[in-house]
Amino acid sequence: MSGRPILSLHEDIALRWADGGLDDALLAARLAEEAFEPEYREAWTAGQIAGLLGSGESWLDIGYRAEEPVVFALCRKAVDEVELLLCATSPRWRRRGLGNELIARVAAQSRNRGAGRLFLEVRASNAEALGLYRKAGFCENGRRPGYYRTVSGDSIDAITLALAL
Ligand SMILES: CC(C)(COP(=O)(O)OP(=O)(O)OC[C@H]1O[C@@H](n2cnc3c(N)ncnc32)[C@H](O)[C@@H]1OP(=O)(O)O)[C@@H](O)C(=O)NCCC(=O)NCCS
């Protein structure tokens, strides 16, 4: 783990943010495995996360409560845009504003890196994530029909959302 931790207070939760390094790929993958429903095959493996962190301009943000990792985001910058590739809050810590705080942090870091737009793709049936992104000001700008294929074989659209920074 590298970078300077930043402390923030949210209600009863003291959240400490840290930049994740290659060594944290496994930790992020475990959090993703716990957070994503297996049916949708959205969680990345540690190898996939490490592969991304080892290439191009990408970064991993992890929020800790005490010593427990509770929220993370994986991002990649390309030219003047940042893609939020993966993010999640631990199921035990949902609906406490951690997702909001995560998006605000990713937006600020993207701005600091010179990006003018933050974009992402989300499963059309993911009401929690859509609620989070819309609340943060993201607007829908595209749809890929049947992009996600579930374990049961169903197809679900992907929605592309963007936020001007
Ligand atoms: C989406 C997710 C990150 C939200 O995290 P969170 O820490 O619970 O989010 P917050 O508490 O900051 O909630 C922010 C807003 O998101 C929306 N939201 C969160 N959970 C919701 C739910 N279950 N139903 C509807 N809206 C929801 C609401 O607009 C909420 O604002 P409000 O509490 O003022 O109503 C979390 O549900 C999660 O990890 N889901 C599984 C992984 C995932 O889908 N990641 C995103 C796709 S990559």
Ligand as a Chemical Component Dictionary entry (heavy atoms), coordinates in Angstrom:
data_LIG
# 
_chem_comp.id                   LIG 
_chem_comp.type                 NON-POLYMER 
_chem_comp.pdbx_formal_charge   0 
_chem_comp.three_letter_code    LIG 
# 
loop_
_chem_comp_atom.comp_id 
_chem_comp_atom.atom_id 
_chem_comp_atom.alt_atom_id 
_chem_comp_atom.type_symbol 
_chem_comp_atom.charge 
_chem_comp_atom.model_Cartn_x 
_chem_comp_atom.model_Cartn_y 
_chem_comp_atom.model_Cartn_z 
_chem_comp_atom.pdbx_ordinal 
LIG C1  C1  C 0 -23.671 0.532  -5.386  1  
LIG C2  C2  C 0 -22.958 0.558  -4.041  2  
LIG C3  C3  C 0 -21.456 0.804  -4.294  3  
LIG C4  C4  C 0 -23.523 1.706  -3.191  4  
LIG O1  O1  O 0 -22.710 1.799  -2.027  5  
LIG P1  P1  P 0 -23.237 2.438  -0.659  6  
LIG O2  O2  O 0 -22.033 2.669  0.187   7  
LIG O3  O3  O 0 -24.330 1.614  -0.094  8  
LIG O4  O4  O 0 -23.843 3.837  -1.181  9  
LIG P2  P2  P 0 -24.334 5.070  -0.307  10 
LIG O5  O5  O 0 -24.740 4.667  1.060   11 
LIG O6  O6  O 0 -23.318 6.160  -0.420  12 
LIG O7  O7  O 0 -25.658 5.487  -1.098  13 
LIG C5  C5  C 0 -25.602 6.537  -2.054  14 
LIG C6  C6  C 0 -26.854 6.518  -2.894  15 
LIG O8  O8  O 0 -26.890 5.352  -3.720  16 
LIG C7  C7  C 0 -28.248 4.950  -3.901  17 
LIG N1  N1  N 0 -28.451 3.618  -3.308  18 
LIG C8  C8  C 0 -27.595 2.929  -2.535  19 
LIG N2  N2  N 0 -28.132 1.733  -2.201  20 
LIG C9  C9  C 0 -29.340 1.679  -2.782  21 
LIG C10 C10 C 0 -30.378 0.712  -2.811  22 
LIG N3  N3  N 0 -30.250 -0.468 -2.162  23 
LIG N4  N4  N 0 -31.504 0.993  -3.522  24 
LIG C11 C11 C 0 -31.620 2.159  -4.191  25 
LIG N5  N5  N 0 -30.689 3.146  -4.186  26 
LIG C12 C12 C 0 -29.557 2.897  -3.494  27 
LIG C13 C13 C 0 -29.101 5.993  -3.175  28 
LIG O9  O9  O 0 -29.367 7.049  -4.086  29 
LIG C14 C14 C 0 -28.144 6.467  -2.102  30 
LIG O10 O10 O 0 -28.454 7.713  -1.580  31 
LIG P3  P3  P 0 -29.425 7.804  -0.280  32 
LIG O11 O11 O 0 -28.866 6.854  0.750   33 
LIG O12 O12 O 0 -29.333 9.237  0.119   34 
LIG O13 O13 O 0 -30.782 7.380  -0.768  35 
LIG C15 C15 C 0 -23.177 -0.761 -3.247  36 
LIG O14 O14 O 0 -24.561 -1.049 -3.224  37 
LIG C16 C16 C 0 -22.425 -1.953 -3.812  38 
LIG O15 O15 O 0 -21.256 -2.173 -3.487  39 
LIG N6  N6  N 0 -23.096 -2.785 -4.667  40 
LIG C17 C17 C 0 -22.490 -4.018 -5.221  41 
LIG C18 C18 C 0 -21.351 -3.707 -6.157  42 
LIG C19 C19 C 0 -21.811 -2.808 -7.299  43 
LIG O16 O16 O 0 -22.891 -2.967 -7.854  44 
LIG N7  N7  N 0 -20.920 -1.843 -7.679  45 
LIG C20 C20 C 0 -21.231 -0.873 -8.712  46 
LIG C21 C21 C 0 -21.070 -1.417 -10.073 47 
LIG S1  S1  S 0 -19.366 -1.452 -10.587 48 
# 
loop_
_chem_comp_bond.comp_id 
_chem_comp_bond.atom_id_1 
_chem_comp_bond.atom_id_2 
_chem_comp_bond.value_order 
_chem_comp_bond.pdbx_ordinal 
LIG C1  C2  SING 1  
LIG C2  C3  SING 2  
LIG C2  C4  SING 3  
LIG C2  C15 SING 4  
LIG C4  O1  SING 5  
LIG O1  P1  SING 6  
LIG P1  O2  DOUB 7  
LIG P1  O3  SING 8  
LIG P1  O4  SING 9  
LIG O4  P2  SING 10 
LIG P2  O5  DOUB 11 
LIG P2  O6  SING 12 
LIG P2  O7  SING 13 
LIG O7  C5  SING 14 
LIG C5  C6  SING 15 
LIG C6  O8  SING 16 
LIG C6  C14 SING 17 
LIG O8  C7  SING 18 
LIG C7  N1  SING 19 
LIG C7  C13 SING 20 
LIG N1  C8  SING 21 
LIG N1  C12 SING 22 
LIG C8  N2  DOUB 23 
LIG N2  C9  SING 24 
LIG C9  C10 SING 25 
LIG C9  C12 DOUB 26 
LIG C10 N3  SING 27 
LIG C10 N4  DOUB 28 
LIG N4  C11 SING 29 
LIG C11 N5  DOUB 30 
LIG N5  C12 SING 31 
LIG C13 O9  SING 32 
LIG C13 C14 SING 33 
LIG C14 O10 SING 34 
LIG O10 P3  SING 35 
LIG P3  O11 DOUB 36 
LIG P3  O12 SING 37 
LIG P3  O13 SING 38 
LIG C15 O14 SING 39 
LIG C15 C16 SING 40 
LIG C16 O15 DOUB 41 
LIG C16 N6  SING 42 
LIG N6  C17 SING 43 
LIG C17 C18 SING 44 
LIG C18 C19 SING 45 
LIG C19 O16 DOUB 46 
LIG C19 N7  SING 47 
LIG N7  C20 SING 48 
LIG C20 C21 SING 49 
LIG C21 S1  SING 50 
# 
